[in-house]
Amino acid sequence: MVEKEIDSLCSQYGLKPTSLSDLMLKVNSPDPGLEYGFTGEENSLYLPIYEELKAVSSLSGTGNDFQAYIQLVLNPEKASSEYLADFFNNPLGLKIRKAWETRGFILRPETREPEEPAMALSEVSALHEAAGDAYLSGESGFSGIITSLAANEITFKGKVSVENMCTETGENTSLLSGTAVPLLPGISSFPNVDLDSLTHSKLYLPDLQVQLEVLKIKALTKELISQLSVFECRLSTYPKSITHIRKKLELIREAVKLANDSDYILELIRRGESKKLEFKSTLRMNLLSGKPDWNIEHAVLKTIVAYLNTDGGILLVGVSNSGEVLGIKNDGFPNEDKFLLHFKQLIKQHIGLNYAPMIEYALVPVSGKNILEIDCRKSDKAVFLNPDKNDEEFYIRIGPSSERLTGSKLIEYVNRQYNGKQG
């Protein structure tokens, strides 16, 4: 599922899938002999094994959890560690990290079971005596742990093992090469990692110049947010240029909204059609005949009615069933205003303007083309499609399609859905 989403992303942006192995110069596992587990090499991505932790681009960012990271030294001509860290913390990056575990690239150890009966200190002492000269190298060896525990009269829970003894001290440590290292709460040992499969799995990444530009925009956004906070505090002093400032802020707002809307639409397209999302190539034009066709308009209208009668949903006009962005030019209108006017007339004539407040629509620029986004809310009354003055049709959503109800099924649905409020 994640790989399909990555492929869709690459197709929309004209990019080829890549992998960490194509971007990195080398990969390092944590070295317990080093104070922070790694040497601080430039352009390094510190990728967490656990999805609960954040990817970071600085060694200090790993904190006390450095043993739960791997270090990827990236090729500076291909990737920015700062960009990749941000990528692996965003929703798609988190999906990829989750997929690594699902596909077995990361095998987690079993978590401790707190319900298991406690082991008395006497049992631990007996185990210590039976162990004789058994020990592990380093200061945190077996004998040292037992002696320390006996002195503090600590009671254990769970099965007896060196790792469990370490975790039960409350310090969340495990023995690795004779040195105590941090572990996440409830975990008795580190997972097994298939680095080869992990680093060769696909991911989506723009070229280096785009990565750096994105980082600049993010920095600019943070600066803008900071300045706006200061400006908001000063507004009460009633600046003389208040009208000019308002116009500038409105321009900024519109620019940000357009950027957000475009990316949001692309995200919807990547998800594919569903009960609450459908694509239509055109509003009125039959692409096979090259002529306007009522059947095409009817298909759009029945989807809207079905959304209103079920749980709402979004219809994107100008997007093919396969997710290709076609735009609205194929409908043959001289300009965007004529296109929107025609759509409004369809709603007025075949559904009714009284339902217009539940149907929000707008043209959104996506990949250099405008598409029509129609966002429908659920109606509290049954909505009928009127193909002509003498006919009424009732539709609901069933899965990714709009189905017509008639006769007893229609009556049953209306009574159930609207609690018998229909006259």
C-alpha positions in Angstrom: 0.0 0.0 0.0 2.8 2.4 0.9 4.7 1.6 -2.2 1.7 2.4 -4.3 1.4 5.8 -2.6 5.1 6.4 -3.3 4.7 5.4 -7.0 1.7 7.8 -7.3 3.8 10.6 -5.8 6.6 10.0 -8.2 4.2 9.9 -11.1 2.5 13.2 -10.1 5.8 15.1 -9.7 7.6 13.4 -12.5 10.1 11.8 -10.2 11.7 8.3 -10.1 11.6 6.2 -6.9 14.9 6.1 -5.0 16.2 4.3 -1.9 18.4 5.1 1.0 21.1 2.9 -0.5 21.2 5.2 -3.5 21.6 8.3 -1.3 24.1 7.1 1.4 27.8 6.7 1.5 27.8 4.4 4.5 25.7 3.2 7.4 26.9 2.9 11.0 25.4 1.0 14.0 25.8 2.6 17.4 29.1 2.0 19.1 28.7 1.7 22.9 32.3 2.6 23.3 31.6 6.2 22.1 30.0 8.7 24.5 27.1 9.4 22.0 27.3 6.2 20.0 28.5 7.7 16.8 31.1 10.0 15.4 29.5 13.2 14.3 30.1 13.0 10.5 28.7 15.7 8.3 25.4 15.3 6.5 24.4 12.4 8.7 20.8 11.2 9.1 20.1 9.5 12.4 17.2 7.1 11.7 15.4 5.6 14.7 14.6 1.9 14.8 11.5 2.6 16.8 8.7 4.6 15.1 8.0 6.3 18.4 11.3 8.3 18.1 12.0 11.1 15.7 14.5 11.1 12.8 17.1 13.8 13.4 20.0 15.3 11.5 22.2 16.1 14.5 23.9 13.7 16.9 22.7 15.7 19.9 19.2 15.1 18.7 19.3 11.4 19.6 19.7 12.3 23.3 20.0 9.3 25.6 18.3 7.1 23.0 21.3 6.9 20.6 21.4 3.1 20.9 18.0 3.0 19.1 19.3 4.8 16.0 21.4 4.0 13.0 23.6 6.6 11.3 23.3 7.1 7.6 26.1 9.2 6.1 24.5 10.7 3.0 26.0 11.8 -0.3 26.0 15.6 -0.1 25.4 15.7 -3.9 22.2 13.7 -3.6 20.5 14.4 -0.3 20.2 16.7 2.6 20.2 15.0 6.0 18.0 17.8 7.4 15.4 17.3 4.6 15.4 13.5 5.0 15.0 13.8 8.8 11.9 16.0 8.2 10.6 13.6 5.6 10.8 10.6 7.9 8.8 12.5 10.5 6.0 13.5 8.2 2.9 11.2 7.6 4.3 9.5 4.5 7.7 9.0 6.1 6.1 7.5 9.2 4.1 5.1 6.9 7.3 4.0 5.3 8.9 3.4 8.7 5.9 1.5 9.9 6.0 -0.6 6.7 9.6 -1.6 7.5 8.4 -3.3 10.6 5.3 -4.8 9.0 7.4 -6.3 6.2 9.9 -7.8 8.8 12.8 -5.5 8.1 12.7 -4.6 11.8 11.8 -7.4 14.3 10.9 -6.1 17.7 11.6 -8.0 20.8 8.7 -9.0 23.0 7.6 -6.4 25.5 7.7 -7.3 29.2 4.5 -8.7 30.7 3.8 -6.9 34.0 1.2 -9.5 34.9 3.7 -12.2 35.4 4.3 -13.2 39.1 7.1 -11.4 40.9 10.4 -13.2 41.7 11.5 -12.8 45.2 14.9 -11.6 46.0 15.8 -14.9 47.6 15.3 -16.6 44.2 17.6 -14.0 42.6 20.2 -14.7 45.2 19.9 -18.5 44.6 20.3 -17.9 40.9 23.4 -15.8 41.6 24.9 -18.6 43.7 24.1 -21.2 41.0 25.7 -19.0 38.4 29.1 -19.4 40.1 31.7 -17.6 38.2 29.4 -16.6 35.4 29.9 -13.0 34.4 29.8 -10.5 31.5 32.8 -8.3 30.7 32.6 -4.6 31.7 31.5 -2.8 34.8 27.8 -3.7 34.3 28.5 -7.5 34.5 26.2 -10.1 35.9 27.9 -10.3 39.3 27.9 -6.5 39.7 24.2 -6.3 38.9 23.2 -9.0 41.4 25.3 -7.4 44.2 23.8 -4.0 43.5 20.3 -5.4 43.5 20.8 -7.3 46.7 22.0 -4.2 48.4 18.9 -2.3 47.4 16.5 -5.1 48.1 14.8 -4.9 44.7 12.0 -7.4 43.7 11.9 -8.7 40.1 9.0 -9.5 37.9 9.0 -11.8 34.9 11.4 -14.4 33.6 14.9 -14.3 34.9 17.5 -13.2 32.4 20.4 -10.8 32.3 18.3 -8.5 30.1 15.2 -8.6 32.3 17.4 -7.9 35.4 18.7 -4.8 33.7 15.2 -3.6 32.7 13.7 -4.3 36.1 16.1 -2.0 37.9 14.0 0.9 36.6 16.9 2.4 34.7 15.8 1.0 31.3 19.2 -0.4 30.4 20.4 -3.4 28.5 23.7 -5.1 28.3 25.5 -4.6 25.0 29.2 -5.3 24.7 29.5 -5.0 28.4 28.1 -1.5 28.6 24.7 -0.3 30.0 22.8 1.5 27.2 19.3 3.1 27.1 16.2 1.3 26.0 12.6 2.4 25.5 10.2 1.6 28.4 8.9 -2.0 28.4 11.5 -3.3 25.9 13.9 -5.9 27.1 16.3 -5.9 24.1 16.9 -4.2 20.8 15.2 -5.3 17.6 16.9 -7.2 14.8 17.3 -5.0 11.8 17.6 -6.2 8.2 19.7 -3.2 7.0 20.0 -4.4 3.4 16.2 -4.7 2.8 15.5 -1.5 4.8 18.0 0.7 2.8 16.8 -0.8 -0.5 13.1 -0.1 0.0 11.6 2.6 -2.1 11.0 6.2 -1.1 10.0 9.5 -2.7 12.6 12.2 -2.9 13.0 15.4 -5.0 16.4 16.4 -6.3 18.9 18.1 -4.0 18.0 21.7 -5.2 14.4 21.2 -4.4 15.2 19.7 -1.0 17.3 22.8 -0.2 14.6 25.1 -1.4 12.0 23.4 0.8 14.3 23.9 3.8 14.6 27.6 3.0 10.8 27.9 2.7 10.4 26.1 6.1 12.9 28.5 7.7 11.1 31.4 6.1 7.8 30.1 7.4 9.1 29.9 10.9 10.5 33.4 10.7 7.1 34.7 9.3 5.2 33.0 12.2 7.5 34.6 14.7 7.2 38.1 13.1 3.4 37.7 12.9 3.3 36.9 16.6 5.1 40.1 17.4 3.0 42.0 14.9 -0.2 40.7 16.5 0.9 42.0 19.9 1.5 45.5 18.4 -1.8 45.8 16.5 -3.5 47.3 19.5 -1.3 50.5 19.0 -3.3 51.1 15.8 -0.6 51.5 13.2 -1.2 54.2 10.6 -0.7 51.9 7.6 -3.3 49.4 8.8 -5.2 49.2 5.5 -2.0 48.6 3.6 -1.0 45.9 6.1 -4.4 44.2 5.8 -4.1 43.9 2.0 -0.6 42.5 2.3 -1.7 39.9 4.8 -4.6 38.9 2.6 -2.2 38.3 -0.2 -0.1 36.1 2.0 -3.1 34.2 3.2 -4.3 33.5 -0.3 -0.9 32.4 -1.5 -0.6 29.9 1.5 -4.2 28.7 1.0 -3.5 27.9 -2.7 -0.4 26.0 -1.9 -2.1 24.1 0.8 -5.1 23.3 -1.4 -3.0 22.0 -4.2 -1.0 19.7 -2.0 -4.2 18.6 -0.3 -5.8 17.6 -3.7 -2.7 15.7 -4.7 -2.9 13.8 -1.3 -6.5 13.0 -2.1 -5.6 11.7 -5.5 -2.9 9.5 -4.1 -5.5 7.9 -1.8 -7.6 6.8 -4.7 -11.4 6.6 -5.0 -13.4 5.5 -2.1 -16.9 5.9 -0.5 -16.2 9.5 0.2 -13.9 10.4 -2.8 -14.6 10.1 -6.5 -12.9 11.4 -9.7 -14.6 12.5 -12.9 -12.6 13.4 -16.0 -15.0 16.1 -17.2 -18.1 18.0 -16.2 -20.0 17.7 -19.4 -17.7 16.5 -22.3 -17.7 13.0 -23.6 -14.0 12.4 -24.3 -14.9 9.6 -26.8 -17.3 11.6 -28.9 -15.7 15.0 -28.2 -19.1 16.4 -27.6 -21.1 17.6 -24.5 -23.1 14.8 -23.1 -26.0 14.8 -20.6 -24.9 11.4 -19.3 -21.6 12.9 -18.2 -23.4 15.7 -16.4 -25.8 13.2 -14.9 -22.9 11.1 -13.5 -21.5 14.2 -11.7 -24.9 15.2 -10.3 -25.8 11.7 -9.0 -22.5 11.5 -7.2 -23.3 14.8 -5.5 -26.8 13.7 -4.5 -25.4 10.4 -3.2 -22.9 12.2 -1.0 -25.7 14.5 0.4 -27.9 11.4 1.2 -25.1 9.4 2.9 -22.1 10.8 4.8 -20.8 13.6 2.5 -17.7 13.4 0.3 -15.5 15.0 -2.2 -15.8 14.9 -6.0 -12.8 16.0 -8.1 -13.7 17.0 -11.7 -10.8 17.1 -14.1 -9.1 13.9 -12.7 -9.3 10.5 -14.5 -10.2 7.3 -12.8 -6.6 6.4 -12.7 -5.7 9.6 -10.9 -4.2 11.5 -13.8 -4.8 15.3 -13.5 -6.5 16.4 -16.7 -7.9 19.8 -15.8 -11.1 21.4 -16.9 -10.0 22.5 -20.4 -11.5 19.4 -22.0 -15.0 20.7 -21.2 -14.6 23.4 -23.8 -15.7 26.5 -21.9 -14.2 29.8 -23.0 -13.1 30.7 -19.5 -13.3 29.6 -15.9 -16.2 31.8 -15.1 -18.3 30.2 -17.8 -17.4 26.8 -16.4 -18.4 27.7 -12.9 -21.6 29.3 -14.0 -22.6 26.2 -15.9 -21.9 24.0 -12.8 -24.0 26.4 -10.7 -26.9 26.1 -13.2 -26.7 22.3 -13.1 -27.1 22.4 -9.3 -30.0 24.9 -9.5 -31.9 23.1 -12.2 -31.4 19.4 -11.2 -30.8 19.5 -7.4 -32.1 22.8 -6.1 -30.4 25.9 -4.8 -31.8 25.2 -1.3 -29.1 22.6 -1.0 -26.3 24.9 -2.3 -25.0 25.7 1.2 -24.1 22.0 1.6 -22.2 22.0 -1.7 -18.9 23.9 -1.5 -16.9 24.1 -4.7 -13.8 25.8 -6.0 -11.2 25.6 -8.8 -7.9 24.5 -7.5 -4.6 24.6 -9.4 -2.9 21.2 -9.5 0.2 20.4 -11.5 -0.3 23.4 -13.7 -4.0 22.7 -14.4 -7.3 23.7 -12.7 -9.6 21.1 -11.3 -13.0 21.5 -9.7 -13.2 20.4 -6.1 -16.7 19.7 -4.9 -17.0 19.1 -1.2 -20.5 17.9 0.0 -21.8 17.7 3.5 -24.4 15.2 4.7 -28.0 16.6 4.4 -30.5 16.3 7.2 -33.2 15.8 4.5 -33.6 13.4 1.6 -32.2 14.9 -1.6 -33.5 13.9 -5.0 -32.0 14.4 -8.5 -34.4 15.8 -11.0 -33.2 14.9 -14.6 -36.4 16.6 -15.8 -39.5 18.1 -14.3 -41.4 14.8 -14.3 -38.8 12.6 -12.7 -37.0 12.2 -9.4 -34.0 9.9 -8.6 -32.6 9.0 -5.2 -29.0 7.9 -4.8 -26.8 6.8 -1.9 -23.1 5.9 -1.7 -22.3 2.2 -1.4 -18.5 1.7 -1.3 -16.9 3.8 -4.1 -20.1 4.0 -6.2 -23.4 5.8 -6.3 -26.4 3.5 -6.3 -30.0 4.3 -7.0 -32.8 3.3 -4.5 -36.4 2.9 -5.6 -39.6 1.6 -4.1 -39.6 -0.1 -0.7 -35.8 0.2 -0.4 -36.0 3.9 -0.9 -38.8 4.2 1.8 -36.9 2.0 4.2 -33.7 4.0 3.8 -35.4 7.4 4.2 -37.3 6.3 7.3 -34.2 4.9 8.9 -31.8 7.6 7.9 -34.0 10.6 8.7 -35.9 9.1 11.7 -39.2 9.3 9.9 -39.1 13.1 9.6 -39.8 13.1 5.9 -43.4 14.0 5.0 
